[in-house]
Amino acid sequence: MAFYYAGNAGAGGFEWQSPEGDHVDLDFDGKPVLRYVMPTLDESSEEKRNDTFKPYHHVFSPNGETLLTKGPGGLFPHHRGLFYGFNKITYGDDKKCDTWHCTGKTFQSHEEVVEQKADDDSASQIVAIDWHGQDGEVFAHERREIDVQRAEHNGVEGWQIDFASHLETADGEPIHLDGDPQHAGFQFRATQKVPDETAKQTYYVRTDGKGKPGDYRNWNHDDPAAKGNAENENRPWNALSFVVDGERYTVVYLDHPSNPKPSRYSERDYGRFGSYFVADVTKDEPLDVKYRIWVQPGEMTVDECAALSQQFISK
Protein backbone atom coordinates (compact mmCIF):
# COMPACT_ATOMS: atom_id res chain seq x y z
CA MET A 1 0.00 0.00 0.00
CA ALA A 2 1.38 3.38 -1.01
CA PHE A 3 0.04 6.51 0.51
CA TYR A 4 0.99 10.08 1.18
CA TYR A 5 0.43 11.21 4.74
CA ALA A 6 0.59 14.71 6.17
CA GLY A 7 -0.63 14.68 9.73
CA ASN A 8 -0.72 16.31 13.10
CA ALA A 9 1.81 14.57 15.32
CA GLY A 10 0.43 16.11 18.51
CA ALA A 11 -2.56 15.12 20.60
CA GLY A 12 -4.88 17.88 19.33
CA GLY A 13 -6.79 18.22 16.08
CA PHE A 14 -7.19 15.56 13.41
CA GLU A 15 -4.76 12.71 12.99
CA TRP A 16 -4.72 9.66 10.73
CA GLN A 17 -3.53 6.52 12.44
CA SER A 18 -1.30 3.96 10.77
CA PRO A 19 -3.26 1.33 8.82
CA GLU A 20 -4.11 -1.69 10.94
CA GLY A 21 -5.12 -4.83 9.09
CA ASP A 22 -8.16 -4.03 6.97
CA HIS A 23 -8.76 -0.45 8.15
CA VAL A 24 -7.31 2.96 8.89
CA ASP A 25 -8.72 5.35 11.50
CA LEU A 26 -9.09 9.11 11.67
CA ASP A 27 -9.01 10.61 15.19
CA PHE A 28 -9.80 14.05 16.56
CA ASP A 29 -8.22 15.01 19.88
CA GLY A 30 -7.35 11.33 20.33
CA LYS A 31 -10.90 10.02 19.76
CA PRO A 32 -12.29 8.30 16.63
CA VAL A 33 -14.06 10.22 13.86
CA LEU A 34 -14.04 7.86 10.87
CA ARG A 35 -12.82 4.41 10.03
CA TYR A 36 -12.11 3.53 6.42
CA VAL A 37 -12.66 -0.21 6.06
CA MET A 38 -10.61 -1.53 3.15
CA PRO A 39 -11.02 -5.32 3.06
CA THR A 40 -9.33 -7.76 0.72
CA LEU A 41 -11.90 -10.08 -0.84
CA ASP A 42 -11.90 -13.46 0.94
CA GLU A 43 -13.83 -16.15 -0.92
CA SER A 44 -13.00 -18.98 1.46
CA SER A 45 -16.65 -19.03 2.56
CA GLU A 46 -19.89 -17.21 1.79
CA GLU A 47 -19.71 -15.46 5.14
CA LYS A 48 -16.13 -14.28 4.53
CA ARG A 49 -17.05 -13.06 1.07
CA ASN A 50 -20.01 -11.10 2.43
CA ASP A 51 -17.75 -9.50 5.02
CA THR A 52 -15.14 -8.39 2.49
CA PHE A 53 -16.89 -7.51 -0.78
CA LYS A 54 -16.91 -3.71 -0.48
CA PRO A 55 -15.00 -0.83 1.16
CA TYR A 56 -16.89 1.78 3.18
CA HIS A 57 -16.54 4.43 5.90
CA HIS A 58 -17.73 4.08 9.49
CA VAL A 59 -18.80 7.26 11.31
CA PHE A 60 -18.46 7.91 15.05
CA SER A 61 -20.41 10.33 17.24
CA PRO A 62 -18.99 13.85 17.60
CA ASN A 63 -17.76 13.03 21.12
CA GLY A 64 -15.90 10.02 19.73
CA GLU A 65 -17.57 7.59 22.13
CA THR A 66 -20.21 5.86 19.98
CA LEU A 67 -20.03 4.07 16.64
CA LEU A 68 -23.04 5.35 14.70
CA THR A 69 -22.83 3.14 11.61
CA LYS A 70 -23.16 -0.53 10.75
CA GLY A 71 -20.63 -3.00 9.40
CA PRO A 72 -21.20 -6.53 8.02
CA GLY A 73 -23.92 -8.79 9.41
CA GLY A 74 -27.19 -7.82 11.02
CA LEU A 75 -30.27 -6.64 9.18
CA PHE A 76 -29.43 -6.44 5.47
CA PRO A 77 -25.77 -7.45 5.81
CA HIS A 78 -24.73 -5.65 2.62
CA HIS A 79 -25.54 -2.28 4.25
CA ARG A 80 -22.57 -0.66 5.91
CA GLY A 81 -21.61 2.85 6.97
CA LEU A 82 -21.30 5.39 4.19
CA PHE A 83 -21.41 3.38 0.98
CA TYR A 84 -21.98 3.80 -2.74
CA GLY A 85 -23.12 1.34 -5.40
CA PHE A 86 -25.86 0.36 -7.85
CA ASN A 87 -27.86 -2.85 -8.13
CA LYS A 88 -28.63 -2.57 -11.85
CA ILE A 89 -25.47 -1.95 -13.85
CA THR A 90 -25.00 -2.70 -17.55
CA TYR A 91 -21.51 -2.56 -19.04
CA GLY A 92 -19.43 -3.94 -21.90
CA ASP A 93 -21.25 -6.35 -24.20
CA ASP A 94 -24.58 -6.06 -22.35
CA LYS A 95 -23.14 -7.58 -19.18
CA LYS A 96 -25.05 -7.07 -15.93
CA CYS A 97 -23.86 -6.76 -12.34
CA ASP A 98 -24.84 -5.46 -8.88
CA THR A 99 -22.29 -3.56 -6.78
CA TRP A 100 -24.89 -2.93 -4.06
CA HIS A 101 -25.41 -6.54 -2.95
CA CYS A 102 -22.20 -7.72 -4.69
CA THR A 103 -23.89 -10.88 -5.95
CA GLY A 104 -22.14 -13.62 -7.91
CA LYS A 105 -18.55 -12.61 -8.59
CA THR A 106 -19.25 -8.89 -8.41
CA PHE A 107 -17.45 -6.83 -5.78
CA GLN A 108 -15.71 -3.53 -5.08
CA SER A 109 -12.03 -3.73 -4.18
CA HIS A 110 -9.91 -1.27 -2.26
CA GLU A 111 -6.79 -0.70 -4.35
CA GLU A 112 -4.84 2.10 -2.73
CA VAL A 113 -4.90 4.91 -0.21
CA VAL A 114 -3.72 7.63 -2.56
CA GLU A 115 -3.44 10.45 -0.07
CA GLN A 116 -4.25 11.34 3.53
CA LYS A 117 -3.90 14.75 5.15
CA ALA A 118 -4.76 16.08 8.60
CA ASP A 119 -4.25 19.22 10.65
CA ASP A 120 -5.92 20.99 13.55
CA ASP A 121 -9.03 21.94 11.60
CA SER A 122 -9.67 19.34 8.92
CA ALA A 123 -8.71 16.02 7.38
CA SER A 124 -9.00 14.43 3.97
CA GLN A 125 -8.50 11.07 2.33
CA ILE A 126 -8.41 9.91 -1.29
CA VAL A 127 -8.73 6.21 -2.07
CA ALA A 128 -8.75 4.17 -5.27
CA ILE A 129 -11.50 1.55 -5.60
CA ASP A 130 -12.10 -0.84 -8.51
CA TRP A 131 -15.55 -2.13 -9.47
CA HIS A 132 -15.59 -5.77 -10.57
CA GLY A 133 -18.28 -7.23 -12.82
CA GLN A 134 -20.16 -10.49 -13.28
CA ASP A 135 -16.99 -12.47 -13.98
CA GLY A 136 -14.87 -10.67 -11.40
CA GLU A 137 -13.25 -8.47 -14.05
CA VAL A 138 -12.59 -4.77 -13.47
CA PHE A 139 -14.98 -2.60 -15.48
CA ALA A 140 -14.69 0.73 -13.61
CA HIS A 141 -12.16 2.71 -11.59
CA GLU A 142 -13.35 4.95 -8.77
CA ARG A 143 -11.48 7.71 -6.96
CA ARG A 144 -13.32 8.38 -3.69
CA GLU A 145 -12.54 11.41 -1.55
CA ILE A 146 -13.61 12.18 2.02
CA ASP A 147 -13.10 15.60 3.63
CA VAL A 148 -13.93 16.11 7.31
CA GLN A 149 -14.20 19.21 9.47
CA ARG A 150 -15.11 19.79 13.08
CA ALA A 151 -17.77 22.48 12.75
CA GLU A 152 -20.45 24.24 14.75
CA HIS A 153 -24.04 24.80 13.65
CA ASN A 154 -26.47 26.77 15.81
CA GLY A 155 -24.19 26.29 18.79
CA VAL A 156 -23.86 22.51 18.38
CA GLU A 157 -20.58 20.88 17.35
CA GLY A 158 -20.57 18.05 14.86
CA TRP A 159 -18.84 16.44 11.89
CA GLN A 160 -19.09 17.94 8.43
CA ILE A 161 -18.22 15.10 6.05
CA ASP A 162 -17.89 15.74 2.32
CA PHE A 163 -18.08 12.69 0.06
CA ALA A 164 -16.96 12.93 -3.57
CA SER A 165 -16.63 10.19 -6.17
CA HIS A 166 -15.05 10.17 -9.64
CA LEU A 167 -16.00 7.08 -11.65
CA GLU A 168 -14.55 6.18 -15.04
CA THR A 169 -14.74 3.23 -17.37
CA ALA A 170 -11.78 0.85 -17.10
CA ASP A 171 -11.68 -0.25 -20.73
CA GLY A 172 -13.37 2.57 -22.62
CA GLU A 173 -16.68 0.71 -22.87
CA PRO A 174 -19.80 2.56 -21.67
CA ILE A 175 -21.40 1.85 -18.29
CA HIS A 176 -25.07 2.37 -17.45
CA LEU A 177 -25.88 2.85 -13.76
CA ASP A 178 -29.43 2.19 -12.57
CA GLY A 179 -31.29 0.79 -9.62
CA ASP A 180 -34.04 1.76 -7.22
CA PRO A 181 -34.20 3.98 -4.11
CA GLN A 182 -33.60 1.09 -1.70
CA HIS A 183 -30.68 -0.47 -3.53
CA ALA A 184 -28.55 2.14 -5.24
CA GLY A 185 -26.74 5.44 -4.91
CA PHE A 186 -24.96 7.02 -1.97
CA GLN A 187 -26.47 6.07 1.36
CA PHE A 188 -25.99 6.13 5.13
CA ARG A 189 -26.75 3.12 7.32
CA ALA A 190 -27.06 3.49 11.08
CA THR A 191 -25.70 0.93 13.52
CA GLN A 192 -27.45 -2.41 14.00
CA LYS A 193 -28.45 -1.18 17.46
CA VAL A 194 -31.17 0.91 15.80
CA PRO A 195 -33.22 -2.00 14.34
CA ASP A 196 -32.44 -4.14 17.38
CA GLU A 197 -33.38 -1.58 20.04
CA THR A 198 -34.70 1.83 18.95
CA ALA A 199 -36.32 1.75 15.48
CA LYS A 200 -39.65 2.95 16.92
CA GLN A 201 -37.91 6.17 18.02
CA THR A 202 -36.56 6.93 14.52
CA TYR A 203 -38.03 9.85 12.62
CA TYR A 204 -37.13 11.99 9.59
CA VAL A 205 -36.99 15.74 9.08
CA ARG A 206 -37.85 16.86 5.56
CA THR A 207 -38.39 20.10 3.70
CA ASP A 208 -42.11 19.88 4.56
CA GLY A 209 -41.59 19.33 8.29
CA LYS A 210 -40.73 16.89 11.04
CA GLY A 211 -42.09 13.41 10.50
CA LYS A 212 -43.51 11.09 13.13
CA PRO A 213 -41.78 7.91 14.31
CA GLY A 214 -42.79 5.12 11.95
CA ASP A 215 -43.44 7.52 9.07
CA TYR A 216 -40.91 6.90 6.35
CA ARG A 217 -41.24 7.69 2.68
CA ASN A 218 -39.86 6.19 -0.51
CA TRP A 219 -39.95 7.01 -4.20
CA ASN A 220 -42.08 4.26 -5.76
CA HIS A 221 -40.00 2.70 -8.54
CA ASP A 222 -42.81 0.24 -9.39
CA ASP A 223 -45.09 3.15 -10.30
CA PRO A 224 -43.18 6.27 -11.40
CA ALA A 225 -46.49 8.18 -11.58
CA ALA A 226 -47.47 7.26 -8.02
CA LYS A 227 -48.89 9.92 -5.75
CA GLY A 228 -46.14 11.16 -3.46
CA ASN A 229 -43.25 10.48 -5.81
CA ALA A 230 -42.76 14.18 -6.48
CA GLU A 231 -42.08 14.81 -2.78
CA ASN A 232 -39.45 12.06 -2.79
CA GLU A 233 -37.61 13.36 -5.85
CA ASN A 234 -34.86 15.97 -6.08
CA ARG A 235 -34.85 16.84 -2.39
CA PRO A 236 -31.98 19.21 -1.60
CA TRP A 237 -31.61 17.47 1.77
CA ASN A 238 -33.08 14.87 4.11
CA ALA A 239 -32.41 14.27 7.81
CA LEU A 240 -32.48 11.13 9.95
CA SER A 241 -32.95 11.35 13.74
CA PHE A 242 -32.22 8.15 15.67
CA VAL A 243 -31.25 6.88 19.11
CA VAL A 244 -28.14 4.88 20.05
CA ASP A 245 -27.21 3.92 23.62
CA GLY A 246 -29.80 6.31 25.01
CA GLU A 247 -28.57 9.32 23.02
CA ARG A 248 -30.29 10.94 20.06
CA TYR A 249 -28.34 11.98 16.97
CA THR A 250 -29.30 13.70 13.74
CA VAL A 251 -27.63 13.03 10.40
CA VAL A 252 -28.38 15.42 7.53
CA TYR A 253 -27.88 14.17 3.97
CA LEU A 254 -27.14 17.02 1.53
CA ASP A 255 -27.40 16.51 -2.23
CA HIS A 256 -25.53 18.91 -4.51
CA PRO A 257 -27.48 20.30 -7.51
CA SER A 258 -24.62 19.34 -9.83
CA ASN A 259 -25.29 15.63 -9.21
CA PRO A 260 -27.33 13.71 -11.82
CA LYS A 261 -31.08 14.26 -11.60
CA PRO A 262 -33.70 13.14 -10.92
CA SER A 263 -32.48 11.95 -7.52
CA ARG A 264 -34.92 9.57 -5.86
CA TYR A 265 -35.01 9.17 -2.11
CA SER A 266 -35.56 6.30 0.29
CA GLU A 267 -36.00 6.15 4.09
CA ARG A 268 -36.23 3.31 6.61
CA ASP A 269 -36.86 3.32 10.35
CA TYR A 270 -33.78 1.15 10.93
CA GLY A 271 -31.62 4.04 9.72
CA ARG A 272 -30.75 3.42 6.09
CA PHE A 273 -31.44 6.46 3.92
CA GLY A 274 -30.17 8.29 0.87
CA SER A 275 -30.87 8.66 -2.83
CA TYR A 276 -30.00 7.22 -6.22
CA PHE A 277 -30.02 8.37 -9.83
CA VAL A 278 -29.65 6.92 -13.32
CA ALA A 279 -26.47 7.84 -15.21
CA ASP A 280 -24.16 6.80 -18.03
CA VAL A 281 -20.38 6.70 -17.84
CA THR A 282 -18.37 6.85 -21.05
CA LYS A 283 -14.72 7.20 -21.97
CA ASP A 284 -15.21 10.91 -22.61
CA GLU A 285 -17.70 11.56 -19.79
CA PRO A 286 -16.78 10.09 -16.40
CA LEU A 287 -19.19 10.52 -13.52
CA ASP A 288 -18.52 12.98 -10.70
CA VAL A 289 -20.81 13.30 -7.68
CA LYS A 290 -20.57 15.09 -4.35
CA TYR A 291 -22.59 14.94 -1.16
CA ARG A 292 -22.26 16.30 2.35
CA ILE A 293 -23.18 14.56 5.60
CA TRP A 294 -23.68 16.54 8.81
CA VAL A 295 -23.61 14.59 12.09
CA GLN A 296 -24.54 16.07 15.48
CA PRO A 297 -26.03 15.08 18.82
CA GLY A 298 -29.66 16.00 19.52
CA GLU A 299 -32.48 17.12 17.28
CA MET A 300 -32.66 19.61 14.41
CA THR A 301 -35.34 21.79 12.86
CA VAL A 302 -36.29 22.26 9.22
CA ASP A 303 -34.70 25.71 9.19
CA GLU A 304 -31.43 24.39 10.63
CA CYS A 305 -31.23 21.67 7.98
CA ALA A 306 -32.13 24.10 5.19
CA ALA A 307 -29.35 26.45 6.29
CA LEU A 308 -26.83 23.62 5.95
CA SER A 309 -28.13 22.92 2.45
CA GLN A 310 -27.75 26.55 1.38
CA GLN A 311 -24.22 26.58 2.72
CA PHE A 312 -23.37 23.42 0.75
CA ILE A 313 -24.87 24.41 -2.60
CA SER A 314 -23.27 27.85 -2.48
CA LYS A 315 -19.80 26.26 -2.81
HELIX and SHEET records of a PDB file:
HELIX    1   1 GLU A   46  THR A   52  1                                   7    
HELIX    2   2 LYS A  193  LYS A  193  1                                   1    
HELIX    3   3 VAL A  194  THR A  198  3                                   5    
HELIX    4   4 ALA A  199  GLN A  201  5                                   3    
HELIX    5   5 ALA A  230  ASN A  232  5                                   3    
HELIX    6   6 VAL A  302  ILE A  313  1                                  12    
SHEET    1   A10 TYR A   4  ALA A   6  0                                        
SHEET    2   A10 PHE A 107  ALA A 118  1                                        
SHEET    3   A10 SER A 122  HIS A 132 -1                                        
SHEET    4   A10 VAL A 138  HIS A 153 -1                                        
SHEET    5   A10 VAL A 156  THR A 169 -1                                        
SHEET    6   A10 LEU A 287  PRO A 297 -1                                        
SHEET    7   A10 GLU A 247  ASP A 255 -1                                        
SHEET    8   A10 TRP A 237  VAL A 244 -1                                        
SHEET    9   A10 TYR A 203  ARG A 206 -1                                        
SHEET   10   A10 GLY A 209  LYS A 210 -1                                        
SHEET    1   B 4 PHE A  14  TRP A  16  0                                        
SHEET    2   B 4 HIS A  23  PHE A  28 -1                                        
SHEET    3   B 4 LYS A  31  VAL A  37 -1                                        
SHEET    4   B 4 TYR A  56  VAL A  59 -1                                        
SHEET    1   C 4 LEU A  82  PHE A  86  0                                        
SHEET    2   C 4 ALA A 184  ARG A 189 -1                                        
SHEET    3   C 4 ARG A 272  TYR A 276 -1                                        
SHEET    4   C 4 ARG A 264  SER A 266 -1                                        
SHEET    1   D 4 LYS A  95  CYS A  97  0                                        
SHEET    2   D 4 LYS A  88  TYR A  91 -1                                        
SHEET    3   D 4 ILE A 175  ASP A 178 -1                                        
SHEET    4   D 4 ALA A 279  VAL A 281 -1                                        
END                                                                             
